[in-house]
């Protein structure tokens, strides 16, 4: 193996030991992904970071034999961050640096930089079972689903972390809007989104917005502009998915035809076992006239209108409580129900990653999860998912 190749293997192994892993595959697509983002020198520098934000001095303690000075190290880290390979944020007048997972992280920051070669390698890697098992093995998911505003009623007693307007209003400036990379990826492959022809639908706030603006993949907007775009997203039936934190850093607006996360949902027999959501939809069978609007509106295939039963029914293994089906029901026959036990997300992304790291599954834990998935496929009769 050439020296430059060993550097990328070293980085892959390093990233695989972080909170959200980056497993090796037989195809080597993970190495090719790293080559798209990092030069050999940058790859070696990235092995000196961890999933935790750390100041330059601490990183230099590990990278001192690779660069001549902290100033040069800061220059290299800034270059890697601009390409989406790592993250940094300013805190207390200091820059703090950390590794970024592939998803959510490095991939999203390839917005505007996607090439046919990168898309091929990314698709090959993320469709690999090793990546899938690693991605699903986290104690908590990196994103969660919250209801659209029109689906919420006073009796729901919605907490602020589940209310999208509150998430934006309580967020720290700046606010940034950027294109959905999933729709951009689909468009480059010649496929159009079936839900919206609008491109800028996803938000970042605070330090994440600063990173978006530094990298040039988005533009700054006001809070009022954010609320206006958010209203359009909800009217069009997009699913709201913020970071799985009490203090949201981003809010994605997703569709079932393009979104990678919702694509993962459709590939699982019981996706709610791996989802973070505090609500689910229920149907008033007496009021339902089986018009089928809710079935068409649902982005995750959780609603089926049965001609035999003459009513719509909700698959609770699939419903993620997004509320998209609620406002367009002509008979007002569908509503949201709050789950008996509300799950409060971690306060920050650092807290989220600490929880994921402390519960990182080993080989036995992953084998148990594979067994559960297989049993769920058999029990639910979704044999097609075994493909």
N, C-alpha and C positions, 0 to 999 in steps of 0.2 A: 504494500500500500504506500502510495506517495505521501510525502510529508504534508502537503496541502490537503490531501484527502483525510489524513488523520486528524487535522485540526477541526474539520467539520464533524467527524465522528465524535470527537471529544466534546464539541458543543452539543451535539444531539444527546449524548449521555448525560451531560450536565443539565440540560433542560428537562430531561426525563426525571431527574431527581427533584425538580421543583414542585410546587403545589399542584399545578396542572401539568401532567406529564407529556412527554413527546417521544413515544416509543419508536424503536427501529422496526423496519419492515424488510422483507426479502427484496422488494423492488428497489429499495434505495430512494424512493420518492422524497422521503424526509430530508435526505442529504441534498437533493437537488433544490428543494425549497429553500434551505439555508443558503445555498450558493446564489440563489436569486437575490437574496437580501444582504448577505455579508461577504466582504472580501475575506481572504484567509486571515489577515491581521485583525480585522474587526471581529471575526469569529472567535479568535483567541482572547481578545479583550472581553467579549461577552461572557466567557466562562468565569470571569472574575466577579460577576454580579450574582445576586440571588433573587428570589421572588420578593424579598423585602426591600423597601426603599432605604438606601444608605448614602451617606455623604461621600464626596469625592475622595477625601483623605483615606477612608476605610477601603474604598475600591483600589486606591493606589497602593495600599499595603499588599494587596494580592497581585497587582499588575505592574509593580515597580520594575520587574526584570524585563517587561515588554515594551515600556516607553521610558523616555529620558526624563520626563517631568510631569507633575500634576497638570500643568497647563496643556501639555500635549495630549495627556489622557482626556482632559475635558473636551478638547477639540475633536478627538476621535469619537468620544461618546456622543457628542452633539451630532456628528455626522451619521452615526448609526441610528440615533433616535429619529432623525429627519427621514430616514428610509423605513422607519417602522420596526426596527429590529429590537429596540429596547424602549423603556419609558423613563422620563424624568419629570420631576415637579419641583417647584420652588416652595420652600417652607422655612419660615423664620430667616429669610435672607440667604438661605443656602439651597443649592441644587442637590436633589436626592435622586439616585438612579436605581433601576431594578430591571431584571429580565422580564420580558413579556411572554405570555403563553402564545401559542399559535392562534387559538381561538378562545376567548375574545382577546385580540391583541394584535399580533404581527399581521395577520391576514387583513383585518379591517383597515390597517394603515397602508395597504397596497392599493387603495382606491386611487384611480387615475394612473396606476403603474402596471395594471394587469396586462400580461402578454399571453398569447396562446400557449406558450411553453409553461408558464407559471400556472395557468388555469388547469392544464393537463396534469401537471404534477400535484397540484393541490387537490384536484378531484380524485386522483388515484389514491392519494394518501388518506384523505378523509373518508373514503369509501372502504378503506381497509379495516378489517375486524379489530386489529390491535389498537388502532386509533379510537374506534368506536367504544371499545371496552374501557379504555383509559378515560375517555371523555365522559362516559356515564358513571365512572367509578367514584366520582367526587362525592363527599358527604353532602354538600350543597351544590346546586347548579349555579352557574355564573350569572344567569339571567332569570327573571321571573315574569309572570304575566299579571297585569293589573286590568281592571275593568275599564271600558270606555265610560265617559261621564254620563251619557244618557241612560246607561243601564243601572245606575246607582239610585237607590231610593233612601230616604231618611232612616227607615227602619234597619238598614244594613249597618249603621254605625261604622262607617268605613274609616279606618285609621289613615292618617296622613300619608303613610308610606305606600298605601294602595290607592291613593287619589292623585291622578296625574297632574291636575292643575296645581295642587299643593306641592308636588315634587318640584315643579318648575318655579313656582312663586317663592319657595324657601331655598332655592338653589343659589349658589354663589355665582356672580358674573365671572367671566363673560359667558354668553350663550352663542353656540355655533350650530349651524345647520349644514348637513352634508348629504351627498347621494348615498343611497342604499347600495352597498357593494354587491349584495346578492343579486339585485336587479341589474347592476352594471355587468356582472359576470354573465348573467343569462342573456342580456342584450348582445354582448360580444359573441355569444354562441348562436345568435340569430333568433332568440326567443323573446317575445314581448310579455310583459306582466299583464295578467288578465284582470287585475284589480284597479291599477292606476297607471296613467302615463306620465305622472309627475315623478321627477327624479329626486329632488331634495326633500326627504321625509324624516331623516334621522337626526337626533339632537345630541349634543354634548354640552356639558356645563362645567364651570369651575376649572380645575386643573386639566381635566380631559379635554375641555374646549380649548384651553391654551395649547395643548399638544396638537389638536386638530388644526388650529390656526398656524402654528409653527411649521407644520408639515405641508401646509398649503392644500389640504384635501377638503377644506370647508371654508365657510365665510361667517363672519360675526353678524349676529342679528340682535335685536332688542327683545326684551321679555314679551312685549306686546306682539311683535312679529312671531315669536315662538308660539304664543297662545293661538294666533290666527292659523298658522300652519298645522298645529295640533288639531284644531277643530276640523280642518279639511281632511286630515288623516282619518279621524274618527268617522266622519260622514261617509267616506269612501269604503269603510269596512276594514281598515288595517288594524292588526292586533298590536297592542301596546306592550312592549317588553323592555323594561328598564334594567339596569344592573341590579343584581340581587343584594341590594344594600338599602339601609334606611335612608341614607343620603345618596340619592342617585347621581351617577356621573354621566350616564348616557340614557337615552330613551329611544329604542328602535321602534319603528312602525312597520310591521311585517305582514307579508302575504303568504298564503299557503303554496302558491305556485313558484316562488323564487327563494324564500327564506331558508337558509341552511338549517336553522334551529327547528323550524316547523317541519322541514324535511326529515330530520331525525325523529321527530314526534311520530310521523306517519309510518316510520319503519319499525316501530316498537309495538308489541302486543298490548301492553298496559303502560302507555307513556306517562300517565299522571304519577306513577311511582317515581319518576325521575324529574318531575316538574315542581316548580314553586308557584302556587296560586292559592288564594284564600276563598275562591268562589266556584260555583258550578251552576249550570243552567237547569231549570225545571220547566216542564210543560203542563199547562192546565188542559188536560185532555178534553174536558167539557167545552172549552172555548175554542180549541184548535179546529180549523176547518180544512186541514191537510193541504194548504195552498202550496207548500214547498219553498217558500221564501227563505225560511230559516236554514233549510238544508243547503240551498245555494249560497247563502251568506256565510256559513261556517267555513273557516279556513283550515280546519283540522279533521274534517270528516266525522265529527262527533254527533251529528244529528241526522236521523234517517226518518223520512216520512213513509210510514207503512200503509199501503192501500188495504192490506188485510185487517189491520187494527184500526184503520181510518183515523190515524193521529200521528203526530211527530213524536219521536222518542229520543232521549239523550243517552249516549253511551258514556257513563261516568268514568270509564277507564280512559276516555279520550278528551272529555271536556276540560278545558283549561280556564274556564271562567272569564273569558275576555269580554263577554257581553255584546259582541258584535251582532249577534242574532236578535237582540232585544228591540231596538228602536224601529226596525222595519217590519215587525210582525203586525199585519193589519188588524188582527183580532186581539192584540195585546195578550196573547195566550202563553207567552214565554217570559220568564223572569229569572233573575239571579238569586241564588241561595248562598248565604255565607256558611262556610264549613264550620262544624262544631268547635274545633280548636284552631284559633287563629295562629298562624306562624309568622313571627316577627323576624324580618331579615337582619343580618349583622349590620352594625352602624356604618362601617366603611369597608372599602374593598380590601384594605389591609387585614381587617378582622375576618372577612370572608376567606381570604387565602390562608390565614392562620388556622381556621377551622378545617379547611380542606386538607392542609398539610398534616395536621394532627390526626386526621382520620384516613390518611392515604392507604389504600388497599394494597396488600401484597398479593402474591400469586394465588394463595388459597382464597382470599376474599374475591378476587376476580373470577376464579373458577366457580365459586358459589353463585356469583351474579350471572354468569353464563348459564349455569344450570337453571336458575330462576327464569331467565328469559326463555329458555327452551320449554320449560314446563308451562309458562304463561301462553306461549304460542299454541301448544297442544290444547290447553284448557279453553282458550278462546276460539279455537278452530281456525286460526289465521295461519294455516300451513304455508301460504304463499310467502310469508315473511322469512321463512327459513332460507329462501333463495338469496 
